[in-house]
Amino acid sequence: MKRGYMTVFLALSLTLILSLVFTVIEGARISAIRMKFECVADIGMNSVLAEYHRELLEQYDLLFVDTSYGGGQASVSNTEAHLRSYIQKNLQTDGIGSIWGTRDFLAMNINDVEIDRYSIASDEQGAVLKRQVTDYMSDYPMGALLDKISAGVDELNLLGLDTRDVAGERQQYERRIEEIGLPEKEVEEGVYEEVPLDNPADIANATRSSGVLNLVLDDPSQVSSVKVNTEDYISHRSIRQGTGLCEEAVEVSGEANDLVFEAYLFEKCGYYGQEPDKSLLKYQIEYILAGEETDWKNLEQIAKRLLRWREVANVIYILSDSSKIAEAEAMALALTAVALCPELAEPVKYTILFAWAYVESLQDVKTLLAGGRVPIMKTASDWKTGINSIKDVRGSLSEDTGGNGLNYKEYLQIMLFLQNSYDRTYRAMDIMEMDIRKTPGNGRFCLDGCFDTYQAKLSVSSRFGYSYEMTRSYGFY
């Protein structure tokens, strides 16, 4: 006979032990579900960022995810689908980690994926894109560039190159000539006609309607003829909106500096004389400044502005140069003596001086486009044309690649620095879209469909009755 009290005790003990074991196992399951959810969320959200746009990085060193994925409509719902797929695939075990290869110990499935916050490149007037530019340009030596541009801007403002109305001053002297009038002589009985003045300033002024590029370029046909439809690009169309810069990105990078962005544009974009090979528009900086639909119009707008600046500066100088005033006065006296109208000598002198300054300005623009240098304010040694140049404007202009002062690029830098930030930023994004769309598979690329940071709300459930939610933010910052 064997006594049975040990069996009863063991049965009672096993009940307690098994309860403890199953409790520990269930606790391990709960902890494993939470840990796996954390790991899978990290993998999934980083996998989304790994789909950054390759061409945008290659050409512009910017990290953004294109929510169209090279397909049709850009939408964050496409990214939600990608994120859901990545998470679900990493939740599936396919036999790995199952108990005796028959049952999934965690049995997890993704329930919901919602991206509720994301920063699009064009948000806050391009601040999201400019933050990345600031990060990329963090090691660029800004000191020398800032000094150069600041000095040029200060001199420009001091001289009033953008504000002085030289055309109005010239027209005042032309009106004085008209008011005084020319004497008449009898050519036959009872028939009178005005004595011609033959003012060479009229010859120079007649060329103003010819177009500055036709005057300063030896072969205008060599100018790029590329044309774009500006309505297709971000500066003209309705823009998708994100939620702006995330707090982490602001803390790391701060507000993008206009000068940094300008330096970046000159590193990545071309201009007349430095045209990039793979770009759509050849004169990209000129487009950012002028915003016209053709390379010709953009270059022409810049040439007109250069001509205006140079004409103001040259008028200021020539009216201070006694020797040039004396030459103009001698020519005016000779002309008015022949016309028998000495009272016209004074206004004619000034029309000659203004015409001379205009021809000198055309020479300056020609020099700049040829790769030469022109100082903002000239001295006698910097002056290139003679007084007789006003009689033959085209014939008097010569290509000059030397000189001192600022070159074409440096004048463009001053213009870009003076431009309002909105136009500069959005037209720069136009250029990026133009160039990316030229690459295979990116024919409908839009920067306002690209994000660099995002926040997702995720939820998972287990077949064992557990569910968890999580909110995570990831991005390139």
C-alpha positions in Angstrom: 0.0 0.0 0.0 1.3 3.5 -0.9 0.2 6.7 0.7 -1.3 9.4 -1.5 -0.8 12.6 0.4 2.2 13.5 -1.8 0.1 13.4 -5.0 -2.4 15.8 -3.6 0.2 18.2 -2.5 2.0 18.0 -5.9 -1.3 18.7 -7.6 -1.9 21.7 -5.6 1.6 22.9 -6.1 1.5 22.4 -9.8 -1.6 24.5 -10.1 0.2 27.4 -8.4 3.4 26.9 -10.4 1.6 26.6 -13.7 -0.4 29.8 -12.9 2.9 31.5 -12.3 4.5 30.1 -15.4 1.5 31.1 -17.6 1.4 34.5 -16.0 5.1 35.0 -16.8 4.6 33.7 -20.3 1.7 36.1 -20.9 3.7 38.9 -19.4 6.5 38.0 -21.8 4.0 38.0 -24.7 2.8 41.5 -23.8 6.4 42.9 -23.4 7.3 41.2 -26.7 4.4 42.7 -28.5 5.3 46.2 -27.3 9.0 45.7 -28.1 8.2 44.3 -31.5 5.8 47.2 -32.2 8.6 49.7 -31.3 11.1 47.9 -33.5 8.8 47.5 -36.5 7.6 51.1 -36.3 11.2 52.2 -36.4 12.0 50.0 -39.3 8.9 51.0 -41.2 9.2 54.7 -40.7 12.9 54.7 -41.6 12.1 52.6 -44.7 9.8 55.3 -45.8 12.6 57.9 -45.5 14.9 55.5 -47.4 12.7 56.1 -50.4 14.1 59.7 -50.8 14.1 61.1 -54.3 17.4 60.1 -55.9 17.6 62.7 -58.6 16.8 65.5 -56.2 19.7 64.4 -54.0 22.0 63.9 -57.0 21.4 67.3 -58.6 20.5 69.5 -55.6 21.8 67.6 -52.5 18.3 67.7 -50.9 16.6 64.8 -49.1 12.9 64.7 -49.7 10.4 61.8 -50.2 8.2 62.2 -53.3 4.7 61.1 -52.4 3.8 60.4 -56.0 6.6 57.8 -56.2 7.2 58.6 -59.8 3.5 57.9 -60.6 0.4 60.0 -60.9 -1.0 62.2 -58.2 1.2 63.1 -55.2 -0.6 62.3 -52.0 0.4 61.5 -48.4 -2.0 58.5 -48.7 0.5 56.9 -51.0 3.1 57.1 -48.2 0.6 55.8 -45.7 0.2 52.7 -47.9 3.9 52.3 -48.2 4.3 52.6 -44.4 1.5 50.1 -43.8 3.1 47.6 -46.1 6.5 47.9 -44.4 5.1 47.5 -41.0 2.9 44.5 -41.9 5.7 42.7 -43.6 7.9 43.1 -40.5 5.1 41.9 -38.2 4.7 38.7 -40.1 6.9 35.9 -38.8 6.5 33.2 -41.5 7.2 30.5 -39.0 10.2 32.2 -37.4 9.6 32.7 -33.6 6.6 30.4 -33.5 6.1 27.8 -30.8 7.2 24.4 -32.1 6.7 25.9 -35.6 2.9 25.7 -35.3 1.7 28.9 -33.7 2.7 32.6 -33.8 3.5 33.6 -30.3 2.6 37.2 -30.9 0.1 37.1 -33.9 0.3 40.8 -34.6 -1.4 42.8 -37.3 -1.4 46.5 -38.3 -4.8 48.1 -37.7 -4.3 51.7 -38.6 -1.7 54.0 -40.2 -2.3 57.8 -40.3 0.3 60.4 -41.2 -1.2 63.5 -39.5 1.7 65.9 -39.7 4.3 66.3 -42.5 6.5 69.2 -43.7 6.3 69.8 -47.5 9.3 71.4 -49.3 7.2 74.5 -50.1 5.7 75.1 -46.7 6.1 78.5 -45.0 7.1 80.1 -48.3 9.9 77.5 -48.9 11.3 77.6 -45.4 11.3 73.8 -45.2 13.5 73.5 -48.4 15.7 76.4 -47.2 16.3 74.7 -43.9 17.9 71.8 -45.8 19.9 74.2 -47.9 21.2 75.9 -44.7 22.3 72.5 -43.4 24.0 71.6 -46.7 25.8 75.0 -46.8 26.8 75.1 -43.2 30.5 74.9 -44.0 30.4 77.5 -46.8 32.7 80.6 -46.1 30.1 83.4 -46.0 32.3 86.2 -44.7 34.0 87.3 -48.0 30.8 86.9 -50.0 28.8 89.0 -47.5 31.5 91.7 -47.5 31.5 91.9 -51.3 27.8 92.0 -51.8 27.2 94.4 -48.9 29.8 96.8 -50.4 28.1 96.6 -53.8 24.6 97.1 -52.4 25.7 100.1 -50.3 27.4 101.8 -53.3 24.3 101.0 -55.4 22.0 102.6 -52.9 24.2 105.5 -52.3 24.3 106.4 -56.0 20.6 105.7 -56.5 21.2 103.3 -59.4 17.7 101.7 -58.9 15.9 105.0 -58.2 17.3 107.8 -60.2 15.3 108.7 -63.3 18.0 109.4 -65.9 15.5 109.0 -68.8 13.3 111.7 -67.2 16.3 114.1 -66.9 17.3 113.4 -70.5 13.8 114.1 -71.8 13.7 117.4 -69.9 16.6 118.7 -72.1 14.9 117.3 -75.2 11.7 119.2 -74.4 13.7 122.4 -73.9 15.1 122.0 -77.4 11.5 121.5 -78.7 10.3 124.5 -76.8 13.0 126.8 -78.1 12.5 125.5 -81.6 14.8 125.7 -84.7 15.0 128.7 -86.9 13.5 128.5 -90.4 15.0 129.5 -93.7 13.4 130.3 -97.0 14.2 127.6 -99.5 12.1 129.1 -102.2 9.7 132.0 -102.4 7.1 131.6 -99.7 8.4 128.2 -98.6 10.2 127.8 -95.3 11.8 124.8 -93.5 13.6 124.3 -90.3 17.4 124.5 -90.3 18.5 120.9 -89.4 20.3 120.6 -86.1 21.9 117.2 -86.9 22.3 116.4 -83.2 24.3 113.1 -83.0 22.5 112.4 -79.7 19.4 111.7 -81.8 21.2 108.9 -83.6 22.2 107.3 -80.4 18.8 107.6 -78.9 17.2 106.1 -82.0 18.9 102.8 -81.1 17.1 102.5 -77.7 14.2 100.7 -79.4 16.5 98.1 -81.0 16.7 95.9 -77.9 19.8 95.9 -75.8 20.8 92.3 -76.7 20.8 93.1 -80.4 23.2 96.0 -79.6 25.6 94.4 -77.3 25.9 90.8 -78.7 27.9 90.2 -81.8 25.7 87.2 -82.7 22.3 87.4 -80.9 21.2 84.2 -82.7 23.5 82.3 -80.3 21.3 83.1 -77.3 19.3 80.1 -76.1 15.8 79.9 -77.5 14.4 77.5 -74.9 10.8 78.3 -73.8 8.8 76.9 -70.9 5.2 77.1 -69.8 5.6 78.9 -66.4 2.0 77.9 -65.4 3.2 74.3 -65.0 5.5 75.1 -62.2 5.2 75.8 -58.5 5.5 79.6 -58.5 2.3 79.8 -60.6 0.1 76.9 -59.7 -2.0 76.1 -56.6 0.3 74.6 -53.9 -0.4 71.7 -51.6 0.1 72.5 -48.0 1.7 70.5 -45.2 2.0 71.4 -41.6 5.2 73.4 -41.8 8.6 73.0 -40.1 8.6 70.5 -37.3 9.9 71.7 -33.9 12.9 69.4 -34.0 14.0 70.8 -37.4 13.6 74.4 -36.2 15.7 73.7 -33.1 18.5 72.1 -35.1 18.7 74.5 -38.1 16.9 77.7 -37.4 15.8 80.1 -40.1 17.5 79.8 -43.4 19.7 82.8 -44.3 19.1 84.6 -47.6 22.8 84.9 -48.3 23.3 81.2 -47.7 20.5 80.4 -50.1 21.9 82.8 -52.7 25.3 81.1 -52.4 23.6 77.7 -52.8 21.8 78.9 -56.0 25.0 80.0 -57.6 26.5 76.6 -56.8 23.6 74.7 -58.3 22.3 76.9 -61.1 23.7 78.3 -64.3 23.7 81.7 -65.9 24.8 83.4 -69.1 28.4 82.3 -69.8 28.1 79.4 -67.3 25.3 77.3 -68.7 24.7 73.9 -67.2 24.5 70.9 -69.5 21.5 69.0 -68.1 19.2 72.0 -67.4 16.0 72.9 -69.3 16.5 76.7 -69.1 20.1 77.7 -69.7 20.0 81.0 -67.9 18.6 79.8 -64.6 19.8 82.7 -62.3 18.3 85.1 -64.9 15.0 83.2 -64.7 15.0 83.4 -60.9 15.5 87.2 -61.2 13.1 87.9 -64.1 10.6 85.0 -64.2 10.0 85.2 -67.9 9.1 82.2 -70.1 12.1 82.2 -72.4 15.8 82.3 -72.0 16.0 85.3 -74.4 13.5 87.3 -72.3 15.2 86.5 -69.0 18.6 87.5 -70.3 17.1 90.6 -71.9 15.5 91.7 -68.7 18.8 91.4 -66.9 20.7 93.2 -69.6 18.1 96.1 -69.4 18.6 96.4 -65.7 22.4 96.4 -66.1 22.0 99.0 -68.7 19.9 101.1 -66.4 22.3 100.8 -63.6 25.3 101.6 -65.8 23.6 104.5 -67.4 22.8 106.2 -64.0 26.4 105.6 -62.8 27.9 106.9 -66.1 25.7 110.0 -66.1 26.8 110.7 -62.5 30.5 110.4 -63.6 30.3 112.3 -67.0 28.6 115.2 -65.4 31.5 115.5 -63.0 34.2 115.2 -65.7 35.1 118.7 -66.9 37.1 117.5 -69.9 34.1 115.5 -71.2 31.8 118.4 -70.5 34.1 120.6 -72.5 34.1 118.2 -75.5 30.3 118.0 -75.4 30.1 121.8 -75.2 32.4 122.3 -78.2 30.3 119.9 -80.3 27.1 121.6 -79.2 28.4 125.1 -80.0 29.4 123.9 -83.5 26.1 122.3 -84.2 24.0 125.3 -83.0 26.2 127.7 -84.8 25.5 125.9 -88.1 21.8 125.9 -87.2 22.0 129.6 -86.4 20.5 129.0 -82.9 23.1 129.6 -80.2 20.5 129.5 -77.4 20.2 125.8 -78.0 23.8 125.1 -77.1 23.2 124.4 -73.4 20.4 121.8 -73.8 22.1 120.2 -76.8 25.3 119.9 -74.7 23.4 117.9 -72.1 21.7 115.7 -74.7 25.1 114.8 -76.0 26.4 114.0 -72.5 23.4 111.8 -71.8 23.8 110.0 -75.2 27.5 109.5 -74.5 26.8 108.0 -71.1 24.2 105.7 -72.8 26.8 104.4 -75.4 29.3 103.9 -72.6 26.7 101.9 -70.7 26.1 99.7 -73.8 29.8 99.1 -73.9 29.7 98.2 -70.2 27.0 95.6 -70.7 28.8 94.2 -73.7 32.0 93.9 -71.5 30.1 92.1 -68.7 28.4 89.6 -71.0 31.8 88.9 -72.6 33.3 88.0 -69.2 35.0 91.3 -68.4 34.7 93.6 -65.4 33.2 97.0 -64.8 33.4 99.0 -61.6 30.1 100.4 -60.2 31.6 103.9 -60.3 34.2 104.8 -62.9 37.2 106.9 -63.1 38.7 108.6 -66.2 40.9 105.5 -66.8 37.9 103.2 -66.8 36.0 105.1 -69.5 36.0 103.3 -72.9 34.2 105.3 -75.5 34.9 108.6 -77.2 32.4 111.4 -78.0 32.1 110.4 -81.7 30.8 107.0 -80.6 27.3 108.5 -80.4 27.4 108.9 -84.2 27.9 105.2 -84.7 26.7 103.2 -81.7 27.0 99.7 -83.0 30.3 100.3 -84.7 31.9 101.9 -81.6 31.2 98.9 -79.3 34.0 96.4 -78.9 34.3 93.1 -77.0 36.4 93.6 -73.8 37.2 90.7 -71.4 39.4 92.8 -69.1 38.9 95.7 -66.8 38.5 96.0 -63.1 35.5 96.1 -60.7 32.7 93.6 -60.7 32.0 90.9 -63.3 28.6 89.6 -64.5 28.2 87.0 -61.8 28.9 89.6 -59.1 26.3 92.0 -60.5 23.8 89.0 -60.6 24.7 88.4 -56.9 23.7 91.9 -56.0 20.5 91.7 -58.0 19.6 88.4 -56.2 20.4 89.8 -52.8 18.0 92.7 -53.5 15.2 90.5 -54.8 12.3 89.7 -52.5 12.6 86.4 -50.8 9.3 84.9 -52.1 10.1 85.3 -55.8 13.7 84.1 -55.3 12.6 81.0 -53.4 9.7 79.9 -55.6 11.4 80.5 -58.9 14.4 78.5 -57.6 11.9 75.7 -56.9 10.6 76.1 -60.5 14.2 75.5 -61.7 14.4 72.4 -59.6 11.2 71.0 -61.0 12.2 71.8 -64.6 15.5 69.9 -64.2 14.0 66.9 -62.3 11.2 66.5 -64.8 13.9 66.0 -67.6 15.0 62.8 -65.9 13.4 59.3 -66.6 10.3 58.6 -64.7 9.9 62.1 -63.2 7.8 63.8 -65.9 5.2 65.0 -63.3 7.6 65.8 -60.4 6.3 68.5 -58.0 8.2 69.8 -55.0 4.9 70.5 -53.2 4.4 66.7 -53.2 7.7 66.1 -51.3 8.2 65.9 -47.6 11.2 65.7 -45.3 9.7 65.1 -41.9 6.5 63.4 -40.8 4.5 62.2 -37.9 2.5 58.9 -38.0 -0.1 57.5 -35.6 0.1 53.7 -35.6 -2.0 51.0 -34.0 -1.6 47.2 -33.9 -3.6 44.4 -32.5 -2.8 40.8 -31.5 -4.9 37.8 -31.9 -4.5 37.2 -28.2 -6.6 40.3 -27.5 -4.1 43.0 -27.1 -3.9 46.3 -29.0 -1.5 49.2 -28.8 -1.2 52.7 -30.3 1.9 54.8 -30.9 2.8 58.2 -32.4 6.2 58.7 -33.8 8.0 61.5 -35.7 10.9 60.9 -38.2 12.6 63.1 -40.7 15.8 64.3 -42.3 17.0 66.7 -39.5 
